[in-house]
Amino acid sequence: MQVYVGKKIRQARRSKDLTLYQLSEMTGISLNYLASIEKGRSNPTLNKLFIISKCLDIPLGELLPEKV
């Protein structure tokens, strides 16, 4: 699941032409932690996913797999 979430965040970020640095500034989440999430190395909390989804202007559900 971690890899799926990270890929979805990366796709959404790139579709908005945002760098990791810009997303970090928008979310208040460290650049290193965001990079770790995108690479599937860290498992973000639901609260962090909510913040990321709001800043990327996408529904939270789009970041989550259909079946867990």
PyMOL Python script that loads the backbone (N, CA, C, O; Angstrom):
from pymol import cmd

cmd.read_pdbstr("""\
ATOM      1  N   MET A   1       0.824  -1.197   0.000  1.00  0.00           N
ATOM      2  CA  MET A   1       0.000   0.000   0.000  1.00  0.00           C
ATOM      3  C   MET A   1       0.863   1.253   0.000  1.00  0.00           C
ATOM      4  O   MET A   1       0.511   2.242  -0.643  1.00  0.00           O
ATOM      5  N   GLN A   2       1.990   1.228   0.712  1.00  0.00           N
ATOM      6  CA  GLN A   2       2.842   2.414   0.794  1.00  0.00           C
ATOM      7  C   GLN A   2       3.306   2.862  -0.584  1.00  0.00           C
ATOM      8  O   GLN A   2       3.291   4.052  -0.895  1.00  0.00           O
ATOM      9  N   VAL A   3       3.716   1.907  -1.405  1.00  0.00           N
ATOM     10  CA  VAL A   3       4.206   2.235  -2.739  1.00  0.00           C
ATOM     11  C   VAL A   3       3.084   2.833  -3.571  1.00  0.00           C
ATOM     12  O   VAL A   3       3.303   3.803  -4.296  1.00  0.00           O
ATOM     13  N   TYR A   4       1.879   2.266  -3.478  1.00  0.00           N
ATOM     14  CA  TYR A   4       0.729   2.772  -4.224  1.00  0.00           C
ATOM     15  C   TYR A   4       0.452   4.222  -3.850  1.00  0.00           C
ATOM     16  O   TYR A   4       0.296   5.071  -4.728  1.00  0.00           O
ATOM     17  N   VAL A   5       0.390   4.509  -2.564  1.00  0.00           N
ATOM     18  CA  VAL A   5       0.100   5.861  -2.090  1.00  0.00           C
ATOM     19  C   VAL A   5       1.177   6.834  -2.568  1.00  0.00           C
ATOM     20  O   VAL A   5       0.869   7.929  -3.039  1.00  0.00           O
ATOM     21  N   GLY A   6       2.417   6.433  -2.447  1.00  0.00           N
ATOM     22  CA  GLY A   6       3.515   7.285  -2.886  1.00  0.00           C
ATOM     23  C   GLY A   6       3.456   7.601  -4.362  1.00  0.00           C
ATOM     24  O   GLY A   6       3.693   8.739  -4.767  1.00  0.00           O
ATOM     25  N   LYS A   7       3.143   6.603  -5.172  1.00  0.00           N
ATOM     26  CA  LYS A   7       3.037   6.819  -6.624  1.00  0.00           C
ATOM     27  C   LYS A   7       1.894   7.759  -6.952  1.00  0.00           C
ATOM     28  O   LYS A   7       2.023   8.615  -7.826  1.00  0.00           O
ATOM     29  N   LYS A   8       0.777   7.606  -6.259  1.00  0.00           N
ATOM     30  CA  LYS A   8      -0.368   8.478  -6.502  1.00  0.00           C
ATOM     31  C   LYS A   8      -0.050   9.921  -6.120  1.00  0.00           C
ATOM     32  O   LYS A   8      -0.449  10.850  -6.822  1.00  0.00           O
ATOM     33  N   ILE A   9       0.663  10.113  -5.015  1.00  0.00           N
ATOM     34  CA  ILE A   9       1.051  11.463  -4.605  1.00  0.00           C
ATOM     35  C   ILE A   9       1.991  12.063  -5.642  1.00  0.00           C
ATOM     36  O   ILE A   9       1.821  13.217  -6.037  1.00  0.00           O
ATOM     37  N   ARG A  10       2.975  11.295  -6.085  1.00  0.00           N
ATOM     38  CA  ARG A  10       3.925  11.779  -7.089  1.00  0.00           C
ATOM     39  C   ARG A  10       3.202  12.161  -8.387  1.00  0.00           C
ATOM     40  O   ARG A  10       3.477  13.211  -8.968  1.00  0.00           O
ATOM     41  N   GLN A  11       2.288  11.312  -8.830  1.00  0.00           N
ATOM     42  CA  GLN A  11       1.538  11.607 -10.058  1.00  0.00           C
ATOM     43  C   GLN A  11       0.737  12.898  -9.920  1.00  0.00           C
ATOM     44  O   GLN A  11       0.736  13.738 -10.820  1.00  0.00           O
ATOM     45  N   ALA A  12       0.062  13.046  -8.796  1.00  0.00           N
ATOM     46  CA  ALA A  12      -0.754  14.245  -8.578  1.00  0.00           C
ATOM     47  C   ALA A  12       0.126  15.491  -8.485  1.00  0.00           C
ATOM     48  O   ALA A  12      -0.212  16.539  -9.035  1.00  0.00           O
ATOM     49  N   ARG A  13       1.236  15.373  -7.799  1.00  0.00           N
ATOM     50  CA  ARG A  13       2.158  16.523  -7.655  1.00  0.00           C
ATOM     51  C   ARG A  13       2.706  16.936  -9.011  1.00  0.00           C
ATOM     52  O   ARG A  13       2.726  18.121  -9.344  1.00  0.00           O
ATOM     53  N   ARG A  14       3.150  15.963  -9.790  1.00  0.00           N
ATOM     54  CA  ARG A  14       3.713  16.268 -11.108  1.00  0.00           C
ATOM     55  C   ARG A  14       2.657  16.827 -12.061  1.00  0.00           C
ATOM     56  O   ARG A  14       2.962  17.684 -12.889  1.00  0.00           O
ATOM     57  N   SER A  15       1.425  16.350 -11.948  1.00  0.00           N
ATOM     58  CA  SER A  15       0.363  16.858 -12.824  1.00  0.00           C
ATOM     59  C   SER A  15       0.067  18.331 -12.548  1.00  0.00           C
ATOM     60  O   SER A  15      -0.461  19.041 -13.403  1.00  0.00           O
ATOM     61  N   LYS A  16       0.412  18.772 -11.356  1.00  0.00           N
ATOM     62  CA  LYS A  16       0.238  20.189 -10.989  1.00  0.00           C
ATOM     63  C   LYS A  16       1.533  20.977 -11.163  1.00  0.00           C
ATOM     64  O   LYS A  16       1.617  22.144 -10.779  1.00  0.00           O
ATOM     65  N   ASP A  17       2.543  20.324 -11.747  1.00  0.00           N
ATOM     66  CA  ASP A  17       3.859  20.957 -11.975  1.00  0.00           C
ATOM     67  C   ASP A  17       4.467  21.509 -10.688  1.00  0.00           C
ATOM     68  O   ASP A  17       5.015  22.611 -10.668  1.00  0.00           O
ATOM     69  N   LEU A  18       4.362  20.731  -9.625  1.00  0.00           N
ATOM     70  CA  LEU A  18       4.941  21.124  -8.337  1.00  0.00           C
ATOM     71  C   LEU A  18       6.196  20.304  -8.059  1.00  0.00           C
ATOM     72  O   LEU A  18       6.258  19.119  -8.385  1.00  0.00           O
ATOM     73  N   THR A  19       7.176  20.932  -7.465  1.00  0.00           N
ATOM     74  CA  THR A  19       8.351  20.215  -6.999  1.00  0.00           C
ATOM     75  C   THR A  19       8.070  19.688  -5.598  1.00  0.00           C
ATOM     76  O   THR A  19       7.116  20.106  -4.941  1.00  0.00           O
ATOM     77  N   LEU A  20       8.911  18.769  -5.156  1.00  0.00           N
ATOM     78  CA  LEU A  20       8.783  18.298  -3.770  1.00  0.00           C
ATOM     79  C   LEU A  20       8.959  19.455  -2.797  1.00  0.00           C
ATOM     80  O   LEU A  20       8.273  19.533  -1.778  1.00  0.00           O
ATOM     81  N   TYR A  21       9.876  20.345  -3.117  1.00  0.00           N
ATOM     82  CA  TYR A  21      10.113  21.506  -2.252  1.00  0.00           C
ATOM     83  C   TYR A  21       8.842  22.348  -2.134  1.00  0.00           C
ATOM     84  O   TYR A  21       8.471  22.767  -1.038  1.00  0.00           O
ATOM     85  N   GLN A  22       8.181  22.592  -3.257  1.00  0.00           N
ATOM     86  CA  GLN A  22       6.962  23.399  -3.228  1.00  0.00           C
ATOM     87  C   GLN A  22       5.868  22.717  -2.417  1.00  0.00           C
ATOM     88  O   GLN A  22       5.180  23.364  -1.627  1.00  0.00           O
ATOM     89  N   LEU A  23       5.708  21.414  -2.611  1.00  0.00           N
ATOM     90  CA  LEU A  23       4.698  20.688  -1.840  1.00  0.00           C
ATOM     91  C   LEU A  23       5.039  20.703  -0.357  1.00  0.00           C
ATOM     92  O   LEU A  23       4.152  20.802   0.491  1.00  0.00           O
ATOM     93  N   SER A  24       6.309  20.604  -0.052  1.00  0.00           N
ATOM     94  CA  SER A  24       6.750  20.674   1.336  1.00  0.00           C
ATOM     95  C   SER A  24       6.376  22.012   1.963  1.00  0.00           C
ATOM     96  O   SER A  24       5.891  22.066   3.094  1.00  0.00           O
ATOM     97  N   GLU A  25       6.605  23.082   1.224  1.00  0.00           N
ATOM     98  CA  GLU A  25       6.255  24.420   1.720  1.00  0.00           C
ATOM     99  C   GLU A  25       4.740  24.556   1.901  1.00  0.00           C
ATOM    100  O   GLU A  25       4.280  25.155   2.873  1.00  0.00           O
ATOM    101  N   MET A  26       3.981  24.008   0.979  1.00  0.00           N
ATOM    102  CA  MET A  26       2.517  24.108   1.039  1.00  0.00           C
ATOM    103  C   MET A  26       1.932  23.310   2.201  1.00  0.00           C
ATOM    104  O   MET A  26       0.976  23.746   2.843  1.00  0.00           O
ATOM    105  N   THR A  27       2.510  22.139   2.466  1.00  0.00           N
ATOM    106  CA  THR A  27       1.941  21.227   3.466  1.00  0.00           C
ATOM    107  C   THR A  27       2.528  21.400   4.860  1.00  0.00           C
ATOM    108  O   THR A  27       1.889  21.052   5.852  1.00  0.00           O
ATOM    109  N   GLY A  28       3.741  21.936   4.938  1.00  0.00           N
ATOM    110  CA  GLY A  28       4.422  21.997   6.222  1.00  0.00           C
ATOM    111  C   GLY A  28       5.050  20.657   6.590  1.00  0.00           C
ATOM    112  O   GLY A  28       5.480  20.457   7.726  1.00  0.00           O
ATOM    113  N   ILE A  29       5.102  19.737   5.622  1.00  0.00           N
ATOM    114  CA  ILE A  29       5.704  18.418   5.824  1.00  0.00           C
ATOM    115  C   ILE A  29       7.122  18.470   5.262  1.00  0.00           C
ATOM    116  O   ILE A  29       7.341  19.015   4.180  1.00  0.00           O
ATOM    117  N   SER A  30       8.070  17.916   5.979  1.00  0.00           N
ATOM    118  CA  SER A  30       9.464  18.029   5.546  1.00  0.00           C
ATOM    119  C   SER A  30       9.682  17.404   4.165  1.00  0.00           C
ATOM    120  O   SER A  30       9.026  16.432   3.790  1.00  0.00           O
ATOM    121  N   LEU A  31      10.597  17.978   3.443  1.00  0.00           N
ATOM    122  CA  LEU A  31      10.947  17.510   2.108  1.00  0.00           C
ATOM    123  C   LEU A  31      11.404  16.053   2.151  1.00  0.00           C
ATOM    124  O   LEU A  31      10.999  15.249   1.311  1.00  0.00           O
ATOM    125  N   ASN A  32      12.233  15.718   3.113  1.00  0.00           N
ATOM    126  CA  ASN A  32      12.739  14.349   3.226  1.00  0.00           C
ATOM    127  C   ASN A  32      11.617  13.349   3.501  1.00  0.00           C
ATOM    128  O   ASN A  32      11.618  12.241   2.964  1.00  0.00           O
ATOM    129  N   TYR A  33      10.675  13.741   4.330  1.00  0.00           N
ATOM    130  CA  TYR A  33       9.555  12.848   4.631  1.00  0.00           C
ATOM    131  C   TYR A  33       8.666  12.660   3.410  1.00  0.00           C
ATOM    132  O   TYR A  33       8.231  11.543   3.130  1.00  0.00           O
ATOM    133  N   LEU A  34       8.387  13.747   2.673  1.00  0.00           N
ATOM    134  CA  LEU A  34       7.594  13.634   1.453  1.00  0.00           C
ATOM    135  C   LEU A  34       8.282  12.730   0.433  1.00  0.00           C
ATOM    136  O   LEU A  34       7.636  11.895  -0.199  1.00  0.00           O
ATOM    137  N   ALA A  35       9.589  12.898   0.277  1.00  0.00           N
ATOM    138  CA  ALA A  35      10.342  12.056  -0.658  1.00  0.00           C
ATOM    139  C   ALA A  35      10.254  10.599  -0.232  1.00  0.00           C
ATOM    140  O   ALA A  35      10.110   9.711  -1.073  1.00  0.00           O
ATOM    141  N   SER A  36      10.340  10.352   1.053  1.00  0.00           N
ATOM    142  CA  SER A  36      10.256   8.997   1.582  1.00  0.00           C
ATOM    143  C   SER A  36       8.871   8.390   1.333  1.00  0.00           C
ATOM    144  O   SER A  36       8.758   7.203   1.028  1.00  0.00           O
ATOM    145  N   ILE A  37       7.835   9.194   1.462  1.00  0.00           N
ATOM    146  CA  ILE A  37       6.472   8.728   1.178  1.00  0.00           C
ATOM    147  C   ILE A  37       6.356   8.369  -0.298  1.00  0.00           C
ATOM    148  O   ILE A  37       5.850   7.302  -0.647  1.00  0.00           O
ATOM    149  N   GLU A  38       6.830   9.268  -1.163  1.00  0.00           N
ATOM    150  CA  GLU A  38       6.720   9.023  -2.604  1.00  0.00           C
ATOM    151  C   GLU A  38       7.480   7.777  -3.037  1.00  0.00           C
ATOM    152  O   GLU A  38       7.075   7.100  -3.982  1.00  0.00           O
ATOM    153  N   LYS A  39       8.564   7.472  -2.363  1.00  0.00           N
ATOM    154  CA  LYS A  39       9.354   6.284  -2.701  1.00  0.00           C
ATOM    155  C   LYS A  39       8.808   5.015  -2.056  1.00  0.00           C
ATOM    156  O   LYS A  39       9.319   3.921  -2.298  1.00  0.00           O
ATOM    157  N   GLY A  40       7.770   5.163  -1.234  1.00  0.00           N
ATOM    158  CA  GLY A  40       7.171   4.007  -0.586  1.00  0.00           C
ATOM    159  C   GLY A  40       7.929   3.523   0.637  1.00  0.00           C
ATOM    160  O   GLY A  40       7.720   2.399   1.094  1.00  0.00           O
ATOM    161  N   ARG A  41       8.796   4.352   1.164  1.00  0.00           N
ATOM    162  CA  ARG A  41       9.602   3.965   2.327  1.00  0.00           C
ATOM    163  C   ARG A  41       8.953   4.348   3.655  1.00  0.00           C
ATOM    164  O   ARG A  41       9.275   3.782   4.700  1.00  0.00           O
ATOM    165  N   SER A  42       8.035   5.317   3.605  1.00  0.00           N
ATOM    166  CA  SER A  42       7.345   5.757   4.821  1.00  0.00           C
ATOM    167  C   SER A  42       5.849   5.611   4.633  1.00  0.00           C
ATOM    168  O   SER A  42       5.325   5.766   3.530  1.00  0.00           O
ATOM    169  N   ASN A  43       5.183   5.315   5.714  1.00  0.00           N
ATOM    170  CA  ASN A  43       3.737   5.151   5.713  1.00  0.00           C
ATOM    171  C   ASN A  43       3.113   6.376   6.384  1.00  0.00           C
ATOM    172  O   ASN A  43       3.148   6.491   7.609  1.00  0.00           O
ATOM    173  N   PRO A  44       2.543   7.293   5.593  1.00  0.00           N
ATOM    174  CA  PRO A  44       2.010   8.523   6.185  1.00  0.00           C
ATOM    175  C   PRO A  44       0.749   8.269   6.996  1.00  0.00           C
ATOM    176  O   PRO A  44       0.000   7.331   6.726  1.00  0.00           O
ATOM    177  N   THR A  45       0.529   9.104   7.976  1.00  0.00           N
ATOM    178  CA  THR A  45      -0.697   9.025   8.761  1.00  0.00           C
ATOM    179  C   THR A  45      -1.854   9.535   7.909  1.00  0.00           C
ATOM    180  O   THR A  45      -1.651  10.195   6.890  1.00  0.00           O
ATOM    181  N   LEU A  46      -3.052   9.223   8.338  1.00  0.00           N
ATOM    182  CA  LEU A  46      -4.236   9.708   7.640  1.00  0.00           C
ATOM    183  C   LEU A  46      -4.263  11.234   7.647  1.00  0.00           C
ATOM    184  O   LEU A  46      -4.668  11.854   6.664  1.00  0.00           O
ATOM    185  N   ASN A  47      -3.837  11.834   8.744  1.00  0.00           N
ATOM    186  CA  ASN A  47      -3.801  13.291   8.833  1.00  0.00           C
ATOM    187  C   ASN A  47      -2.849  13.880   7.785  1.00  0.00           C
ATOM    188  O   ASN A  47      -3.183  14.871   7.135  1.00  0.00           O
ATOM    189  N   LYS A  48      -1.675  13.279   7.620  1.00  0.00           N
ATOM    190  CA  LYS A  48      -0.718  13.760   6.615  1.00  0.00           C
ATOM    191  C   LYS A  48      -1.296  13.595   5.210  1.00  0.00           C
ATOM    192  O   LYS A  48      -1.143  14.485   4.373  1.00  0.00           O
ATOM    193  N   LEU A  49      -1.957  12.472   4.944  1.00  0.00           N
ATOM    194  CA  LEU A  49      -2.576  12.263   3.637  1.00  0.00           C
ATOM    195  C   LEU A  49      -3.661  13.298   3.379  1.00  0.00           C
ATOM    196  O   LEU A  49      -3.806  13.783   2.257  1.00  0.00           O
ATOM    197  N   PHE A  50      -4.414  13.634   4.402  1.00  0.00           N
ATOM    198  CA  PHE A  50      -5.458  14.649   4.276  1.00  0.00           C
ATOM    199  C   PHE A  50      -4.843  16.003   3.897  1.00  0.00           C
ATOM    200  O   PHE A  50      -5.335  16.684   2.997  1.00  0.00           O
ATOM    201  N   ILE A  51      -3.779  16.379   4.580  1.00  0.00           N
ATOM    202  CA  ILE A  51      -3.100  17.650   4.295  1.00  0.00           C
ATOM    203  C   ILE A  51      -2.577  17.658   2.858  1.00  0.00           C
ATOM    204  O   ILE A  51      -2.754  18.636   2.132  1.00  0.00           O
ATOM    205  N   ILE A  52      -1.937  16.573   2.458  1.00  0.00           N
ATOM    206  CA  ILE A  52      -1.381  16.470   1.099  1.00  0.00           C
ATOM    207  C   ILE A  52      -2.500  16.563   0.065  1.00  0.00           C
ATOM    208  O   ILE A  52      -2.376  17.287  -0.923  1.00  0.00           O
ATOM    209  N   SER A  53      -3.587  15.834   0.290  1.00  0.00           N
ATOM    210  CA  SER A  53      -4.690  15.847  -0.679  1.00  0.00           C
ATOM    211  C   SER A  53      -5.299  17.241  -0.806  1.00  0.00           C
ATOM    212  O   SER A  53      -5.645  17.664  -1.909  1.00  0.00           O
ATOM    213  N   LYS A  54      -5.431  17.945   0.289  1.00  0.00           N
ATOM    214  CA  LYS A  54      -5.968  19.306   0.243  1.00  0.00           C
ATOM    215  C   LYS A  54      -5.053  20.233  -0.542  1.00  0.00           C
ATOM    216  O   LYS A  54      -5.525  21.033  -1.350  1.00  0.00           O
ATOM    217  N   CYS A  55      -3.763  20.134  -0.315  1.00  0.00           N
ATOM    218  CA  CYS A  55      -2.807  20.997  -1.018  1.00  0.00           C
ATOM    219  C   CYS A  55      -2.715  20.654  -2.504  1.00  0.00           C
ATOM    220  O   CYS A  55      -2.428  21.523  -3.327  1.00  0.00           O
ATOM    221  N   LEU A  56      -2.956  19.397  -2.845  1.00  0.00           N
ATOM    222  CA  LEU A  56      -2.938  18.989  -4.256  1.00  0.00           C
ATOM    223  C   LEU A  56      -4.317  19.153  -4.905  1.00  0.00           C
ATOM    224  O   LEU A  56      -4.482  18.928  -6.104  1.00  0.00           O
ATOM    225  N   ASP A  57      -5.300  19.548  -4.091  1.00  0.00           N
ATOM    226  CA  ASP A  57      -6.669  19.763  -4.558  1.00  0.00           C
ATOM    227  C   ASP A  57      -7.257  18.507  -5.207  1.00  0.00           C
ATOM    228  O   ASP A  57      -7.847  18.559  -6.287  1.00  0.00           O
ATOM    229  N   ILE A  58      -7.077  17.382  -4.517  1.00  0.00           N
ATOM    230  CA  ILE A  58      -7.664  16.121  -4.971  1.00  0.00           C
ATOM    231  C   ILE A  58      -8.365  15.454  -3.790  1.00  0.00           C
ATOM    232  O   ILE A  58      -7.984  15.672  -2.640  1.00  0.00           O
ATOM    233  N   PRO A  59      -9.379  14.649  -4.064  1.00  0.00           N
ATOM    234  CA  PRO A  59     -10.042  13.936  -2.966  1.00  0.00           C
ATOM    235  C   PRO A  59      -9.079  12.951  -2.295  1.00  0.00           C
ATOM    236  O   PRO A  59      -8.254  12.323  -2.958  1.00  0.00           O
ATOM    237  N   LEU A  60      -9.196  12.832  -1.006  1.00  0.00           N
ATOM    238  CA  LEU A  60      -8.345  11.919  -0.243  1.00  0.00           C
ATOM    239  C   LEU A  60      -8.434  10.497  -0.792  1.00  0.00           C
ATOM    240  O   LEU A  60      -7.428   9.789  -0.847  1.00  0.00           O
ATOM    241  N   GLY A  61      -9.609  10.085  -1.191  1.00  0.00           N
ATOM    242  CA  GLY A  61      -9.820   8.742  -1.708  1.00  0.00           C
ATOM    243  C   GLY A  61      -8.992   8.406  -2.928  1.00  0.00           C
ATOM    244  O   GLY A  61      -8.718   7.233  -3.182  1.00  0.00           O
ATOM    245  N   GLU A  62      -8.582   9.420  -3.697  1.00  0.00           N
ATOM    246  CA  GLU A  62      -7.765   9.185  -4.879  1.00  0.00           C
ATOM    247  C   GLU A  62      -6.350   8.714  -4.519  1.00  0.00           C
ATOM    248  O   GLU A  62      -5.651   8.143  -5.356  1.00  0.00           O
ATOM    249  N   LEU A  63      -5.941   8.952  -3.293  1.00  0.00           N
ATOM    250  CA  LEU A  63      -4.606   8.544  -2.863  1.00  0.00           C
ATOM    251  C   LEU A  63      -4.586   7.127  -2.301  1.00  0.00           C
ATOM    252  O   LEU A  63      -3.519   6.544  -2.106  1.00  0.00           O
ATOM    253  N   LEU A  64      -5.758   6.583  -2.045  1.00  0.00           N
ATOM    254  CA  LEU A  64      -5.841   5.281  -1.402  1.00  0.00           C
ATOM    255  C   LEU A  64      -6.230   4.196  -2.394  1.00  0.00           C
ATOM    256  O   LEU A  64      -7.000   4.454  -3.320  1.00  0.00           O
ATOM    257  N   PRO A  65      -5.713   2.994  -2.217  1.00  0.00           N
ATOM    258  CA  PRO A  65      -6.112   1.890  -3.099  1.00  0.00           C
ATOM    259  C   PRO A  65      -7.576   1.537  -2.869  1.00  0.00           C
ATOM    260  O   PRO A  65      -8.119   1.753  -1.786  1.00  0.00           O
ATOM    261  N   GLU A  66      -8.203   0.991  -3.905  1.00  0.00           N
ATOM    262  CA  GLU A  66      -9.619   0.614  -3.773  1.00  0.00           C
ATOM    263  C   GLU A  66      -9.801  -0.510  -2.769  1.00  0.00           C
ATOM    264  O   GLU A  66     -10.762  -0.510  -2.000  1.00  0.00           O
ATOM    265  N   LYS A  67      -8.870  -1.484  -2.773  1.00  0.00           N
ATOM    266  CA  LYS A  67      -8.937  -2.597  -1.827  1.00  0.00           C
ATOM    267  C   LYS A  67      -7.684  -2.593  -0.986  1.00  0.00           C
ATOM    268  O   LYS A  67      -6.572  -2.454  -1.494  1.00  0.00           O
ATOM    269  N   VAL A  68      -7.881  -2.747   0.302  1.00  0.00           N
ATOM    270  CA  VAL A  68      -6.732  -2.775   1.213  1.00  0.00           C
ATOM    271  C   VAL A  68      -6.578  -4.162   1.764  1.00  0.00           C
ATOM    272  O   VAL A  68      -5.669  -4.414   2.556  1.00  0.00           O
TER     273      VAL A  68
END
""", "prot")
cmd.dss("prot")
cmd.show_as("cartoon", "prot")
cmd.util.cbc("prot")
cmd.orient("prot")
